[in-house]
Amino acid sequence: MFNIFVGVIVAFTGLAGSALLYQQNKILQTQEQWFIKQTSSADNQSIEATRSSLFNHAIEIQNQLIQNPQLIPFFYEGKEIDKNLSESDKAKCIIISEMICDMLDHASGSNMNEKTKNGWRNYANDMIKNSPVLKDFLDTNKSWYVSIHEWINKQ
């Protein structure tokens, strides 16, 4: 009789333990789903912060060009720096080139989706193709912008 009693207690303990393990497994699954949602939300926030930062860079560059419209041809029309350009405008071209490279460096290392990142890569290639000033700056400072050189396809 004692053996039966011990057997019943062992069986009951096993069933109770199994029920607790089942409940704990359900809680872990719920926590995992919550963690996946939270991680996805954080990733989306990070991507949006990156996009916002890149657009802020772009606005700063556009503001420089709005304030110095005589420099627009150096970045969009393939104009090269010549001896007739003032030292002040040469310096501005260098600074704007650095601003563009900084923005492209940020884009090249970003966590944006591939479609968006490819759009930035196309922008980079077009800018470099249409701006000898930018291309020269990037080539001169190759060691500063290693990720851009790995990322773009110079044409």
C-alpha positions in Angstrom: 0.0 0.0 0.0 2.9 2.3 0.8 4.4 1.7 -2.6 1.1 2.7 -4.3 0.9 5.8 -2.2 4.5 6.8 -3.1 3.7 6.0 -6.8 0.6 8.3 -6.7 2.6 11.1 -5.2 5.4 10.7 -7.8 2.8 10.6 -10.6 1.0 13.7 -9.2 4.3 15.5 -8.8 5.3 14.6 -12.3 2.0 15.9 -13.7 2.2 19.1 -11.7 5.8 19.6 -12.8 4.8 19.0 -16.5 1.9 21.5 -16.1 4.3 24.1 -14.7 6.8 23.5 -17.5 4.1 23.8 -20.1 2.9 27.1 -18.5 6.5 28.4 -18.3 7.0 27.5 -22.0 3.9 29.5 -22.9 5.2 32.5 -21.0 8.6 32.2 -22.7 6.9 32.1 -26.1 4.9 35.3 -25.3 8.0 37.0 -24.1 9.8 36.0 -27.3 7.1 37.5 -29.4 7.1 40.7 -27.4 10.9 40.9 -27.7 10.7 40.4 -31.5 8.1 43.2 -31.8 10.2 45.5 -29.6 13.4 44.8 -31.5 11.6 45.4 -34.8 10.3 48.7 -33.5 13.7 49.7 -32.3 15.2 48.8 -35.7 12.6 50.9 -37.4 13.3 53.9 -35.1 17.0 53.5 -35.8 16.4 53.4 -39.6 14.1 56.5 -39.4 16.7 58.3 -37.3 19.4 57.5 -39.9 17.2 58.7 -42.8 16.3 61.9 -40.9 20.0 62.5 -40.2 20.9 62.0 -43.9 18.2 64.4 -45.0 19.5 67.0 -42.5 22.9 66.6 -44.1 21.4 67.1 -47.5 19.6 70.2 -46.4 22.8 71.7 -45.0 24.5 71.1 -48.3 21.6 72.6 -50.3 21.7 75.6 -48.0 25.3 76.1 -48.8 24.6 76.0 -52.5 21.6 78.3 -52.1 23.9 80.8 -50.4 26.6 80.3 -53.1 24.7 79.6 -56.4 27.9 80.3 -58.4 29.2 76.9 -57.0 26.2 74.8 -58.3 27.9 74.1 -61.6 30.9 72.5 -59.8 28.6 69.9 -58.2 25.9 69.3 -60.8 27.2 70.4 -64.2 30.7 68.9 -64.4 32.5 72.3 -64.1 36.1 72.0 -63.0 38.0 74.5 -60.8 40.1 76.8 -62.8 42.5 79.7 -62.2 39.6 82.2 -62.5 37.8 80.9 -59.4 38.4 83.0 -56.3 40.3 81.4 -53.4 37.2 81.9 -51.3 35.0 79.9 -53.7 37.7 77.2 -54.0 37.6 76.8 -50.2 33.8 76.6 -50.3 34.0 73.9 -53.0 36.3 71.9 -50.8 34.1 72.3 -47.7 31.0 71.4 -49.6 32.8 68.3 -51.0 33.7 67.3 -47.5 30.1 67.8 -46.4 28.9 65.6 -49.2 31.5 62.9 -48.5 30.5 62.9 -44.8 26.9 62.4 -45.8 27.8 59.6 -48.2 30.0 58.0 -45.6 27.0 58.0 -43.2 24.8 56.5 -45.9 27.3 53.8 -46.9 27.5 52.5 -43.3 23.8 52.9 -42.5 21.3 50.2 -41.6 18.7 51.2 -44.1 17.0 48.6 -46.3 18.8 47.8 -49.6 16.3 49.6 -51.8 16.8 52.9 -49.9 20.6 52.3 -49.6 20.8 51.7 -53.4 19.0 55.0 -54.0 21.8 56.7 -51.9 24.4 54.7 -53.8 22.9 55.9 -57.1 23.0 59.5 -55.8 26.6 59.1 -54.8 27.6 57.8 -58.2 25.7 60.5 -60.0 27.3 63.2 -57.9 30.8 61.8 -58.4 30.2 61.5 -62.1 28.9 65.1 -62.4 31.3 66.8 -60.1 35.1 66.6 -60.8 35.5 68.7 -57.6 33.8 66.1 -55.5 35.6 63.2 -57.3 39.0 64.9 -56.8 38.3 65.5 -53.1 37.2 61.9 -52.6 40.2 60.6 -54.4 42.6 62.9 -52.5 41.1 61.8 -49.2 40.7 58.1 -50.0 41.9 57.1 -46.5 39.2 59.2 -44.8 36.4 57.6 -46.8 37.3 53.9 -47.2 33.7 52.8 -46.9 32.5 55.1 -49.7 35.1 53.7 -52.0 34.0 50.1 -51.2 30.4 51.1 -51.6 30.2 53.0 -54.8 30.8 52.1 -58.4 32.8 54.9 -60.0 31.8 55.4 -63.6 
